[in-house]
């Protein structure tokens, strides 16, 4: 019997939406998995050195932490990875990192530059805002008139499903040589205004949903309320201001882009936002909701190269600031 070739992949995440979706895709057949976990307190040099010294990592799927020192953390990770001979890095960046202003765009542009300046072979995924971000507005659906309140005026954008990003990651990590040193832009299939998103939500949850073009002050107050009600420490003032900058960029038309990169990488069209609202219908229709209580019924299936039989995954928990746990997972025979 031929020896099993192991390809180890380190996956980091911040909110956990994309990273956890990727882990889900790799764990569809639990009877075929050999799982181990190690908790880490934070992604400092010593903890990263311990990880790379203990396990030979071939690739990294890097979702930068949503912390003020994200650039420094990413640099540390990439420098340690290069020292330990990692052969491939997939960096999750943001749509507009190359030509927009604002804290997030500037952070991601700096991370992209550091990766491109390294000797690491890489792929950059510039990602449109996630459809899952609307889960943070679920409480506003529990009003007499469900409301999506965002200060984006008539601006349009194409939110992407987290599982589409995860499926794209599977395609990249299972066949890195086809994608090295390339940049892809992942968007949803439709360019939508706030009014159009509300219309899609209405059809999906069987209730009328309205869009309200809120003010910047109202958006800040909304995020502070979410922080207080759900004890979301991630929503610090600098982060809130950075999100406001994204809203302003959408309103100014800087997010008006739809690509076919999800289809090109996964072999499937990007998921429409209607599907996201249908998946989470029970959350948006609950009388009392939580941003952490959501249900996702969309089947997870990706076509991947079978050249690697094992993938080792590490990811961090929701709202954390460092690497979370390290898991060794064999790929399922069928997806």
GIKA-V655969 format. One record per pair of residues at least 12 apart in sequence whose C-alpha atoms are under 6 Angstrom apart, sorted by sequence separation. I is the first residue (numbers start at 1). J is the second residue. D is the distance in Angstrom with one decimal. If there is no record, write none. Layout:
i->I j->J d->D
i->I j->J d->D
This chain:
i->97 j->109 d->5.1
i->198 j->210 d->5.6
i->314 j->326 d->4.0
i->198 j->211 d->5.7
i->314 j->327 d->5.5
i->313 j->327 d->5.0
i->93 j->108 d->5.7
i->280 j->295 d->5.4
i->312 j->327 d->6.0
i->313 j->328 d->5.9
i->195 j->211 d->5.3
i->312 j->328 d->4.3
i->194 j->211 d->5.9
i->279 j->296 d->5.1
i->312 j->329 d->5.4
i->279 j->297 d->5.3
i->311 j->329 d->5.5
i->311 j->330 d->5.7
i->310 j->330 d->4.2
i->310 j->331 d->5.3
i->309 j->331 d->5.8
i->59 j->86 d->5.8
i->160 j->187 d->4.9
i->58 j->86 d->4.9
i->59 j->87 d->5.9
i->62 j->90 d->5.9
i->131 j->159 d->5.1
i->160 j->188 d->4.1
i->57 j->86 d->5.9
i->58 j->87 d->5.5
i->59 j->88 d->4.6
i->60 j->89 d->4.7
i->61 j->90 d->4.8
i->62 j->91 d->4.8
i->63 j->92 d->5.2
i->130 j->159 d->5.3
i->131 j->160 d->5.5
i->158 j->187 d->5.6
i->159 j->188 d->5.0
i->59 j->89 d->5.6
i->129 j->159 d->5.1
i->130 j->160 d->4.9
i->131 j->161 d->5.2
i->158 j->188 d->4.7
i->95 j->126 d->4.8
i->128 j->159 d->5.7
i->130 j->161 d->5.7
i->90 j->122 d->5.6
i->93 j->125 d->5.7
i->94 j->126 d->4.5
i->95 j->127 d->5.1
i->128 j->160 d->5.9
i->158 j->190 d->5.4
i->88 j->121 d->4.9
i->89 j->122 d->4.5
i->90 j->123 d->4.8
i->91 j->124 d->4.9
i->92 j->125 d->4.9
i->93 j->126 d->4.5
i->94 j->127 d->4.7
i->95 j->128 d->5.2
i->158 j->191 d->4.6
i->88 j->122 d->5.3
i->90 j->124 d->5.8
i->157 j->191 d->5.0
i->301 j->335 d->5.5
i->156 j->191 d->5.9
i->157 j->192 d->5.4
i->156 j->192 d->4.9
i->156 j->193 d->4.2
i->155 j->193 d->5.7
i->154 j->193 d->5.9
i->9 j->57 d->5.9
i->8 j->57 d->5.0
i->9 j->58 d->5.9
i->11 j->60 d->5.7
i->8 j->58 d->5.1
i->9 j->59 d->4.6
i->10 j->60 d->4.5
i->11 j->61 d->4.5
i->12 j->62 d->5.2
i->13 j->63 d->4.7
i->9 j->60 d->5.2
i->10 j->61 d->6.0
i->11 j->62 d->5.9
i->12 j->63 d->5.4
i->14 j->65 d->4.6
i->14 j->66 d->5.9
i->123 j->180 d->5.5
i->122 j->180 d->5.2
i->123 j->181 d->5.1
i->125 j->183 d->5.9
i->127 j->185 d->5.8
i->121 j->180 d->5.8
i->122 j->181 d->4.9
i->123 j->182 d->5.1
i->124 j->183 d->4.6
i->125 j->184 d->5.0
i->126 j->185 d->4.6
i->127 j->186 d->4.9
i->128 j->187 d->5.1
i->123 j->183 d->5.7
i->125 j->185 d->5.8
i->153 j->213 d->5.5
i->147 j->209 d->5.6
i->149 j->211 d->5.9
i->151 j->213 d->5.0
i->146 j->209 d->4.9
i->147 j->210 d->4.9
i->148 j->211 d->4.8
i->149 j->212 d->4.7
i->150 j->213 d->5.5
i->151 j->214 d->4.7
i->147 j->211 d->5.7
i->149 j->213 d->5.9
i->150 j->214 d->5.3
i->151 j->215 d->5.4
i->149 j->214 d->5.5
i->151 j->216 d->6.0
i->204 j->274 d->5.9
i->187 j->258 d->5.8
i->204 j->277 d->5.7
i->200 j->274 d->5.5
i->204 j->278 d->5.1
i->186 j->261 d->5.8
i->186 j->262 d->5.8
i->201 j->277 d->5.9
i->205 j->281 d->5.3
i->189 j->270 d->5.4
i->188 j->270 d->5.5
i->189 j->272 d->6.0
i->234 j->319 d->5.9
i->152 j->247 d->5.5
i->155 j->250 d->5.3
i->155 j->251 d->4.2
i->168 j->265 d->5.6
i->152 j->250 d->5.9
i->153 j->251 d->5.5
i->155 j->253 d->5.5
i->157 j->255 d->5.2
i->168 j->266 d->5.6
i->152 j->251 d->4.3
i->157 j->256 d->5.2
i->156 j->256 d->5.9
i->174 j->304 d->6.0
i->174 j->305 d->5.2
i->171 j->304 d->5.6
i->167 j->302 d->5.7
i->103 j->242 d->5.6
i->21 j->163 d->5.6
i->102 j->245 d->6.0
i->141 j->284 d->5.7
i->18 j->162 d->5.1
i->22 j->166 d->4.7
i->21 j->166 d->5.9
i->142 j->287 d->5.6
i->138 j->284 d->5.3
i->18 j->166 d->5.9
i->139 j->289 d->5.8
i->136 j->291 d->5.1
i->135 j->291 d->5.5
i->43 j->322 d->4.4
i->42 j->322 d->4.1
i->43 j->323 d->5.3
i->42 j->323 d->5.9
i->40 j->324 d->5.4
i->39 j->324 d->5.6
i->39 j->325 d->4.6
i->38 j->325 d->5.0
i->37 j->325 d->5.7
i->38 j->326 d->5.1
i->37 j->326 d->4.8
i->37 j->327 d->4.8
i->36 j->327 d->4.9
i->35 j->327 d->5.7
i->36 j->328 d->5.5
i->35 j->328 d->5.0
i->35 j->329 d->5.6
i->34 j->329 d->5.7
i->33 j->329 d->5.4
i->33 j->330 d->5.2
i->7 j->308 d->5.9
i->9 j->311 d->5.9
i->11 j->313 d->5.6
i->13 j->315 d->5.7
i->16 j->318 d->5.0
i->7 j->310 d->5.7
i->8 j->311 d->4.9
i->9 j->312 d->5.0
i->10 j->313 d->5.1
i->11 j->314 d->4.9
i->12 j->315 d->4.4
i->13 j->316 d->5.5
i->15 j->318 d->4.6
i->29 j->332 d->5.5
i->6 j->310 d->4.8
i->7 j->311 d->5.3
i->8 j->312 d->4.3
i->9 j->313 d->5.4
i->10 j->314 d->5.1
i->11 j->315 d->5.1
i->12 j->316 d->5.9
i->15 j->319 d->5.2
i->14 j->319 d->5.9
i->26 j->331 d->5.8
